[in-house]
């Protein structure tokens, strides 16, 4: 490292002068990443890590994939953005519509949070109803509706919504119906009571890490269809990760709308609302008139650089064996982690699917947000700290495998997990 370059500590000090809490609001502000290549990232001090954060999911192929880089470079010479239709954006839309079971049409935005916000707004326009049902602990971006009962520290009786942020009007509470995830009986009762007022049920098919129990998503589909409620799958995380057709293909349940992000932009800002054309028609004034029109605009929507990266990424994911390889890598990791924690005598659950998972330090099964609250927070902190100290870079509550992982990466990761397991056992 060039001694004239600022150290990581100096960058952190500078960040605190100009950024609230010294960061972008996304991840641990005590680390400043300089570069990434394949399955690895390096911080400003030159420390190297195996990357399981992968930009919070988009870098499924790894950093600086040469084919994706080439596609972006080709478009870069043609222009960066136009605020107008471009051929790459149209082609990417065709690819997504062909891949995703619910998608008849789509509309681009730049972030997953925008996509979720517009999906809920579309559902209101389509049904003429105002309430939205979401599941406690479900993450759907940063809109006022989404920041209801995402991570409440004070638990309320269902279906009362609890704001997760200052600055949200009290009136939003009245628009939200909150249900426990994986509880078919509770959901059915709430829909019986509020169904005629509910425009949409929005759900992550895999809620953060928690898989749907057998039959739960099927029940949600059946009950929403019966009541004329729009079913929205938030697939910003799971889209093109669980399968080429997303979690709706993986779990075999098709919603009315879905939201997509992360992977469809190949690492550049790109997201979309996709689904039935009769619902997406509310973006078309000529079809629905002034009163039904849902206004949507975005400076970078359908950006050609992101479309180029997304098209090439999805082309690579269509190649034979891509998803089998991703699942295999995830299974190697989950099995290895389980063995090391068991050998250390650490109570735990590995929650999720091979394509997205993490450890929750609890002896009890995890089926909803309140189950997660019973986990050992100190054990989680020790575990993640030791992993970071031994070259494994991940979020505190998620582990994203990528197709760039090598056998050596997995071997080194499991060595670090063994040390982390011993540290958790010693601290308990």
N, C-alpha and C positions, 0 to 999 in steps of 0.2 A: 504494500500500500504506500502511495506517495505521501511522505510526511507533511507535505504542504496542503494536502486535502483536509478538510474539516473531519474531526473524529465524530463518531456517533454521538458521544456526549455533547459535543458542540452543536450538532444538528438538533438534538433534543432541546438544548438551551434556547436556540434560535426559534424553534417551534413554539415554545411557551411564550415568546414575545408576541407572536402574531396569530396563534391558533388557540381558541378556547380549550382548556385542558391539555394543551400541547399537541393536539392531534386532529385528525380528519373526522373523528366521531365513529370510526369503524372498528379499529383494532388497537391492541396494546401500544400506546404511544412511546413505550420505552425501547422499541426497536424501530430502526429506520432501514428499510430494504433498499439496496442499491441495484441489484440485478437478479435475474432468474434465467436458468437454462435447464431445459428438460424437467427433471423432478427435483431440482435443487434451487435454493435462493441463497444470496449472500447479503449480509448487512453492511453498513458503512464502515465497520471495523474489519471487514474481511471474514467474519465468522460464517461458516457454511452450514446449511441446514437441509435435511430432506423435507420437502415441502408437502404437508398435508392440509395446508390452508388453501393453496392454489387460487388465491384471489377471492376466497369465499365461494369457490365452485366453478368459475368459468373455464379455468385452464385444464380441462379434462385431458387434453393431449399433451400437457406439459408446457413449459415456458419456451417461447421462441421456436416453435415448431417450424422447420424450414419451409414446408409447403405453405403454411399459413402466412409466414412472413413474406414469401414470394408473392402470394396473391394480394396482400396489402400493398406491397411495393409497386406492383403493376397498376393498381388503382390510384396510388398516391400521385403518380405522374399524370393522371387524368383529372384530378381534382379531389378535394377533401370533403366538401359538402355543398349542396345546391339548394336546399329548401324546396325541392321539386322532385317529382318522380325520377328514378333512375333505374336502368335495366337490371343492375345487380339486386336492388331491393325487390323488384318484381319477381325475379328468378328465385330469390330466397323465399319469398312468400309462397311460390308454387311448390317448392321443396317441402316447406313446413306443412302446408295443406295436404300434400300427398302423404306425409308421415304420421300426422297426429290424428287419431280417430275422430275427435269431436270437431276438427277444423274444416269448415267449409270456406271461410274467409278469415282475414285477420287485419288488424290495424296496428301499425308500429308506434312505439313510444321509446324512450331512452332507458328507463329503469323498470325493474320489477315492481317497485312500489307504485309507480304511475300506472302500470298495467292493472294492478289490483284495484286501485282507486277507480279507474275507468270501467272495469268489469262490474263493480258494484253499481256505478252510476248507470251503466247500460241496463242492468237488471231492473233498476227502478224505472227507467224510461219504458222498458218493454212491458212490465207488469202493471205499472201505475201504482205500485205499492211502495212503502218507504222503509220498512224495517229490514235489517240484515241480521241473519243468524251466523255467528262464528263460534268456534270452539275455544274454550279457555286454554291459553298457552299457545294458540296458533299465531304464526307470524305472517303478516300480509302487508309489509311495508310501513310507511310512516304517515299515512293519512289519519285523520281524526278517528274514522271508524276502525281502522286497523289497530290503532293504539288504545284499544279497549280490551282489558283482561288478557293482555299479552303475557305479562309476568307480574301479576298482582302479589304484593307482599301481604296485604290484608284481604283475606278471602271472604267473598260475599256469597250469599245464597243465590243459586241459579234461579232466574236468568239475569240477575242484576249485573250490569256492566261496571267495571272499575277502570277509570282512566289511568293510563300509564305515564302520562306526561302532563306538565303544566301547559296552559294555553289552549286547552280543548274546551269548547263551549259545553255547558251542562246539557244543552238540548241534544247533543250527540248521544248521551247516555240513553235517552228515551228511544232512540232509533235502533238500538242494538239489543239482541237477544243472545245470551251467552249460555252455551251448553257444555257439558263434559264430553271430551273425546272418548270414543269407544263405548259409550253408554247408549245403546239402542233404545232402551226403555225411557230414559230421560228425554232423549231427542223426540221420540214419538209423542210423549206427553206435551212437550213444548210446541210441537207442530200442531197438535190438536187444539191448543189454546190460542196460538198466535198465527197459525198458518195463513189465514186470509189477509194478514197484514204484512207478511214476509215476502220481500221481492227476491231474495237470494239466500242460499246457504253457501258460504265460502269455506273451503277446507283444504288444508294440505293433505294429500293422500297419505304421505308419511309426515306426521305432525312433528316438526323439528327432527326428532330421531325415532319417534314412537310409531311402529307399524300399525295399520288398522287390524283389528281382530277379525278373524274369518267371518264374512257376511256383513260386516259393518258398513263398508262403502256401498255394497249392494242394497242394503236397507235404506241408506241415505238417498240413493238414486231412486228407489221405488217410492219413497215417501214424498220426495220433492216433485216427482213426475205426477203423482196422484193429486197434488195440491196446486199445480201450476206455478211452482217455485223454480226459479233458475238455479241450477246447480253449477257452482264455479269451483273448478280444481285449480288451486294455486300450484302450478308446476314450474315456478321460477327456478327452484332447486332441482326438482326431479325430472324436468323435461330434458329429453335426450341423454339423461344420465342412467336411469333405471333400465331403459330400453330405447330403441330408436323412436318408438312412439310414446315414450314417457311412461309415467306411472299408470296412466289410464290403460296403456297396453299391458304393462307388467301385472297390474291387479285385475284387468279385465272389466273395468267399469268406465263407461263413457259419460262425461258431464255435458252440460249445454255450452259452457264457456270454459276456457282455461287461460291461464296467464303463463307466459314464457319469458325467460331472460337468460342471463349468464351464458350458457353454452351457445345459444343461437347467434351471439355476437362474436364468438371466438376470442373473447378477451377484451373486446371493445364495447362501448355502451350501445346496447340494443335490447329491446324487449318488445313484447307483443301481446295483444288480446286476440284470442282465436276462438272460433266456435261457429254456432249455427248462423247461417246467413240472415235468417229472419230477425235475429237479435242484433247482429252487426249492422243491419240496415238502418238502425237508429243513428249511425254516423253519416247517413246519406239523406240530406234534406229533401231531395227530389222524390224519395220513396216514402218518407214518413211525415213530411210537412214541418212547419215551424214548431208546432207544439211537441212533436215527438223527436225532434232533432237533438242529438247529444253532441255538443260542441267539443271538438278535440283538435289541438294543434301542438306542434313541438318543433323547435328549431332544428334539432338533429334527428328527428324521426326518420327511419329508413336510411340513415347515413350510409353512403356507398363504401366507405372503408370498413365499417362494421359488417355490412352485408357481404363484402368480399371475404372477410375473415370467417364469418359464419358459414357461408357456402362451402368454403374449403374444409372447415372443421366437420360439417355434416357429411361431406363427401368421404372423408377419412373414416368417419364413424359407420358409414354404410359398408365398408369393406369387410369381407368375411372374417369372423373371429374377434372383432373388436370388443363386443360386449361380453363374450365368453372370457376374454383375457381380463377385462376389468373385474368381472365377478370372481375370477380365479385369484387375482391379486388381493381382492377384499377378503376372500375366504382364508387365504394364507395368513393375512394379518389378524383377522378375528380369532382364528384358531390358536395362533401363536400367543396373542395377548391373553386369551382365556387360560391357556396352560400356565403361563407365568404368574398370573394373579392367583390361580388356584394353588400352585405350588408354594406361593408365599402366604397362603391362608387368608387372602383378602376378600371379604364379601363384596360381590359386584354383580352387575348385569351388563352384558354387551347388547346394546339396544340399537336397532336400525336394520339395515339390509347390507349385504357385502359392499354395495356401491357407495354407502354413506352410513356411518355408524360412530359410536364412541362408547366408552365405559361410563356407567353410572354406578357409583359406589353405594349400593343398597343390596340387602339380602332379599328384598321382596321384588316380585315382578313389577314392571313399569307399564302401565296402560294409559295413563293420562298425566296432565300437568301436576296434579296434587301428589301423585306418586313420586314424581321427580323431586318435590320439595322435601321428601323424607331422606334423600341421599346425604351422604357425608361430604359436606362442602370442603372441610379441611383436607380430606383424603384426595379430593379432586385437585386442590391447589398444589399439594405436594407432588402428586403424580405428574401434572403438567409442567411444573417447575423443573423436575428432574429430566423429563423428556427434552425440554428446551436446552438445559445445560449439556445434554448429550446429543445435540444436533438434530432434534426432531421438532419441526415447526408446525404448530397446529393451533386451532382455536380451543378455548377452554372446554367447549362442549360438542365439538364435531371433528370428525376425521374424514377427509375427502381423499380417497385413493385416485390416482390418475393412471392413464395408460403409459406414462413415461417411467413409472417405477420399474426398477431392475431387481433381480434376485439379491444383489448386493445391498440395495436400498432396504429391502425387507429384512434381510439379515441384520443390518445395523439398527434398524428400527426396533426389532425384537430384543436385541441386546440392551438397548436403552429402556425398553419396557421392563425387562428383568430387573434393572437397577431401580426403576421407578416403583415396581411392585415391592421390592425389599424396603425401600424408603417409606412407602405407605404402611407396610406392616410394622416397621420400627416406630412410626409416629403414632400408631393407634394404641 
